[in-house]
Amino acid sequence: MGKVIAIANQKGGVGKTTTAINLAASLAVLEKKVLVIDADPQANTSSGLNFSPDSETRRTLYEVMIGELDIRDALLQTEMPNLHMIPSHINLVGAEIEMLESKDRESVLKKALAPIRNDYDFIIIDCSPSLGLITVNALTAADSVMIPVQPEFFALEGLGKLLQTIRIVQNGVNPGLTIEGFVVTMFDGRTKVHSQVVNDLREHFKDMVFNTIIQRNIRLSEAPSHGKPIILYDVICNGTTNYLNLAKEVLDKNS
């Protein structure tokens, strides 16, 4: 059965979508069959993999969540042979309201995923920068949570609310949910505070912090505008190396 990893942090701008796209692509390059699900109404993962969120298609996560579409009919093939995706759309904002009266509303995505879980080695869910019902659905469907952390003190302060939400999900609808790990993103070794925050993070969370650090890299920020993961945009840059190393760590952890 494929492992479902939610990429979550309620703080925006921490490299969550970048991590979802490039971890998924790196796992695919390492010959794993991967599905990435864009569970953020902003649809940045969708556009970052060359799917236009402005498309009039009715084959997105929104239609799946409200029960209008079988999840298998929402699957899209990306440029990479081993990588499929389910795109998002701004309509997903309305799904939370439409699901409020649903029975087991926290488990809609988990039930939708059930028929295809065995088709993939990894399913990566990019969560929105909020702790609303769609994110709770992602955490309920997931086996684990990967938490991108920007090495700044304010970013660390915000972790408490996310960890509290994870505990609520664990105590309620998904007792098997674990933390896959914290991954440091946008790291600049020339900045003293970045190194200090990484040290604090490792001291507090120990081996829950991945060894791989995602360095600040201009090519990483350029790649989404071309609709490509970094490994297809610039195979020799630090961003590609960092995310391949992160993917290898994930594989080692789950071997």
C-alpha positions as CSV (number, residue, x, y, z in Angstrom):
1,M,0.0,0.0,0.0
2,G,1.3,3.4,-0.9
3,K,2.4,5.8,1.8
4,V,0.5,9.1,2.0
5,I,2.5,12.1,3.2
6,A,0.9,15.4,3.8
7,I,3.1,18.5,3.4
8,A,1.7,20.9,5.9
9,N,2.4,24.2,7.7
10,Q,-0.2,26.8,8.4
11,K,2.4,29.5,7.9
12,G,2.6,30.6,4.2
13,G,5.9,31.2,2.3
14,V,7.9,28.4,3.9
15,G,8.5,26.3,0.8
16,K,5.6,23.9,1.3
17,T,4.5,23.8,-2.4
18,T,8.1,23.8,-3.6
19,T,8.7,20.8,-1.4
20,A,5.6,19.0,-2.5
21,I,6.5,19.4,-6.2
22,N,10.1,18.6,-6.0
23,L,10.0,15.8,-3.4
24,A,7.4,14.1,-5.6
25,A,9.4,14.6,-8.8
26,S,12.6,13.4,-7.1
27,L,10.9,10.2,-5.9
28,A,9.6,9.7,-9.4
29,V,13.1,10.0,-10.8
30,L,14.2,7.4,-8.2
31,E,11.8,5.0,-10.0
32,K,8.9,5.2,-7.5
33,K,5.4,5.6,-8.7
34,V,4.1,8.9,-7.2
35,L,0.9,10.9,-7.1
36,V,0.9,14.5,-6.0
37,I,-2.4,16.0,-4.9
38,D,-2.9,19.8,-4.8
39,A,-5.2,20.4,-1.8
40,D,-4.6,24.2,-1.8
41,P,-7.3,26.4,-3.5
42,Q,-4.4,28.7,-4.6
43,A,-3.4,25.8,-7.0
44,N,0.3,26.6,-7.0
45,T,1.3,23.0,-7.2
46,S,-1.0,22.6,-10.2
47,S,0.6,25.5,-12.1
48,G,4.0,24.4,-10.9
49,L,3.5,21.2,-12.8
50,N,2.2,22.9,-15.9
51,F,-1.6,22.6,-15.3
52,S,-3.5,25.9,-15.6
53,P,-5.8,26.4,-12.6
54,D,-7.8,28.7,-14.8
55,S,-8.8,25.8,-17.0
56,E,-12.5,25.2,-17.3
57,T,-12.0,21.5,-16.7
58,R,-14.3,19.8,-14.2
59,R,-11.7,17.2,-13.2
60,T,-10.0,18.6,-10.1
61,L,-9.9,17.8,-6.4
62,Y,-12.9,20.0,-5.8
63,E,-15.2,17.7,-7.9
64,V,-13.7,14.7,-6.1
65,M,-14.3,16.2,-2.6
66,I,-18.0,17.0,-3.3
67,G,-18.6,13.6,-4.7
68,E,-19.2,14.6,-8.4
69,L,-16.1,12.8,-9.7
70,D,-14.4,9.5,-9.1
71,I,-10.8,10.1,-8.1
72,R,-9.5,8.0,-11.0
73,D,-11.1,10.4,-13.4
74,A,-9.2,13.3,-11.9
75,L,-5.7,11.8,-12.5
76,L,-3.4,13.7,-14.8
77,Q,-0.1,12.5,-16.3
78,T,2.7,15.0,-15.8
79,E,5.9,15.3,-18.0
80,M,7.5,12.6,-15.8
81,P,6.5,9.0,-16.5
82,N,6.2,8.0,-12.9
83,L,4.4,11.1,-11.7
84,H,0.7,11.7,-11.7
85,M,-1.2,14.6,-10.2
86,I,-4.7,15.7,-9.1
87,P,-5.0,19.5,-9.7
88,S,-6.7,22.0,-7.5
89,H,-9.0,25.0,-8.4
90,I,-10.1,28.1,-6.5
91,N,-13.5,26.3,-6.2
92,L,-12.0,24.2,-3.5
93,V,-12.6,27.1,-1.1
94,G,-16.3,26.3,-1.4
95,A,-15.8,22.6,-0.8
96,E,-15.3,23.3,2.9
97,I,-18.7,24.9,3.2
98,E,-20.4,22.2,1.1
99,M,-18.9,19.5,3.3
100,L,-20.0,20.9,6.6
101,E,-23.2,18.9,6.7
102,S,-21.5,15.7,5.4
103,K,-21.3,12.7,7.6
104,D,-17.7,11.9,8.4
105,R,-16.7,15.1,6.7
106,E,-13.1,14.8,8.0
107,S,-12.7,11.5,6.1
108,V,-13.9,12.4,2.6
109,L,-10.4,12.5,1.0
110,K,-9.4,9.3,2.8
111,K,-12.4,7.4,1.4
112,A,-11.8,8.9,-2.1
113,L,-8.2,7.8,-2.1
114,A,-8.9,4.2,-1.0
115,P,-9.4,2.7,-4.5
116,I,-6.0,4.0,-5.8
117,R,-3.7,3.8,-2.8
118,N,-2.2,0.5,-3.9
119,D,-1.4,2.0,-7.3
120,Y,1.4,4.3,-5.9
121,D,4.5,4.0,-3.8
122,F,4.0,7.5,-2.5
123,I,1.1,9.9,-2.5
124,I,2.1,13.5,-1.6
125,I,-0.6,16.0,-0.5
126,D,0.2,19.7,-0.7
127,C,-1.9,21.3,2.0
128,S,-3.1,24.9,2.1
129,P,-1.6,27.4,4.6
130,S,-4.5,27.1,6.9
131,L,-5.9,24.5,9.3
132,G,-9.4,24.3,7.9
133,L,-11.4,21.3,6.9
134,I,-9.5,20.5,3.7
135,T,-6.2,20.3,5.6
136,V,-7.9,18.2,8.3
137,N,-9.0,15.9,5.5
138,A,-5.4,15.7,4.2
139,L,-4.1,14.8,7.7
140,T,-6.9,12.2,8.2
141,A,-5.9,10.6,4.9
142,A,-2.2,10.7,5.5
143,D,0.1,8.2,7.2
144,S,2.5,11.0,8.1
145,V,3.1,14.8,8.0
146,M,6.2,16.5,6.6
147,I,6.6,20.0,7.9
148,P,8.7,22.5,6.0
149,V,10.3,25.1,8.3
150,Q,11.9,28.4,7.2
151,P,14.9,29.0,9.6
152,E,13.4,32.2,11.2
153,F,12.2,32.6,14.8
154,F,8.7,33.5,13.9
155,A,8.4,30.3,11.8
156,L,9.3,28.3,14.9
157,E,6.7,30.1,17.0
158,G,4.0,29.0,14.6
159,L,4.8,25.3,14.9
160,G,2.8,24.9,18.1
161,K,-0.5,25.4,16.5
162,L,0.2,22.9,13.7
163,L,1.4,20.3,16.2
164,Q,-1.7,20.9,18.3
165,T,-3.9,20.2,15.2
166,I,-1.9,17.1,14.5
167,R,-2.5,15.9,18.0
168,I,-6.3,16.6,17.7
169,V,-6.3,14.5,14.5
170,Q,-4.3,11.7,16.2
171,N,-6.7,11.7,19.1
172,G,-9.8,11.7,16.9
173,V,-9.9,10.4,13.4
174,N,-6.4,9.2,12.6
175,P,-4.5,7.7,15.6
176,G,-1.9,6.2,13.2
177,L,-0.7,9.7,12.0
178,T,3.0,10.3,12.6
179,I,5.4,13.1,11.8
180,E,7.6,12.2,8.9
181,G,9.9,14.9,9.8
182,F,10.8,18.6,9.7
183,V,12.6,19.9,6.6
184,V,14.5,23.1,6.8
185,T,13.9,25.2,3.6
186,M,15.2,28.5,2.2
187,F,18.5,28.1,4.2
188,D,21.2,30.7,3.7
189,G,24.5,29.6,5.3
190,R,25.7,33.2,5.3
191,T,23.0,34.2,7.8
192,K,23.9,33.6,11.4
193,V,20.3,33.4,12.5
194,H,19.5,30.6,10.0
195,S,22.2,28.4,11.5
196,Q,21.1,29.3,15.0
197,V,17.5,28.3,14.3
198,V,18.5,25.0,12.7
199,N,20.5,24.2,15.8
200,D,17.5,25.0,18.0
201,L,15.3,22.9,15.8
202,R,17.6,19.9,16.0
203,E,18.1,20.4,19.7
204,H,14.3,20.4,20.3
205,F,13.1,17.8,17.8
206,K,16.3,15.6,17.6
207,D,16.2,13.1,14.7
208,M,12.8,14.2,13.6
209,V,14.7,16.9,11.6
210,F,15.9,15.7,8.2
211,N,19.6,15.8,7.6
212,T,19.0,17.4,4.2
213,I,18.7,21.1,4.2
214,I,17.0,22.9,1.3
215,Q,19.3,25.9,0.4
216,R,18.0,29.1,-0.9
217,N,18.3,28.8,-4.6
218,I,17.2,31.2,-7.4
219,R,16.6,28.3,-9.8
220,L,14.1,26.8,-7.4
221,S,12.1,30.0,-7.5
222,E,12.3,30.2,-11.3
223,A,11.2,26.6,-12.0
224,P,7.4,27.0,-11.2
225,S,7.0,29.8,-13.7
226,H,8.1,27.3,-16.4
227,G,5.7,24.6,-15.1
228,K,8.6,22.3,-14.2
229,P,10.0,20.7,-11.1
230,I,13.6,21.7,-10.5
231,I,15.0,18.4,-11.8
232,L,13.6,19.1,-15.3
233,Y,14.5,22.8,-15.2
234,D,18.1,22.7,-14.0
235,V,19.4,19.2,-13.3
236,I,22.8,20.4,-11.9
237,C,21.7,23.2,-9.5
238,N,21.8,22.9,-5.7
239,G,18.0,22.7,-5.6
240,T,18.0,19.5,-7.6
241,T,20.7,18.0,-5.4
242,N,18.9,19.0,-2.2
243,Y,15.6,17.5,-3.2
244,L,17.1,14.3,-4.5
245,N,18.9,13.9,-1.2
246,L,15.6,14.6,0.7
247,A,13.9,11.9,-1.4
248,K,16.7,9.4,-0.6
249,E,16.2,10.2,3.1
250,V,12.5,9.5,2.8
251,L,13.2,6.2,1.0
252,D,15.7,5.2,3.7
253,K,13.3,6.1,6.4
254,N,10.5,4.0,4.8
255,S,12.6,1.0,3.6
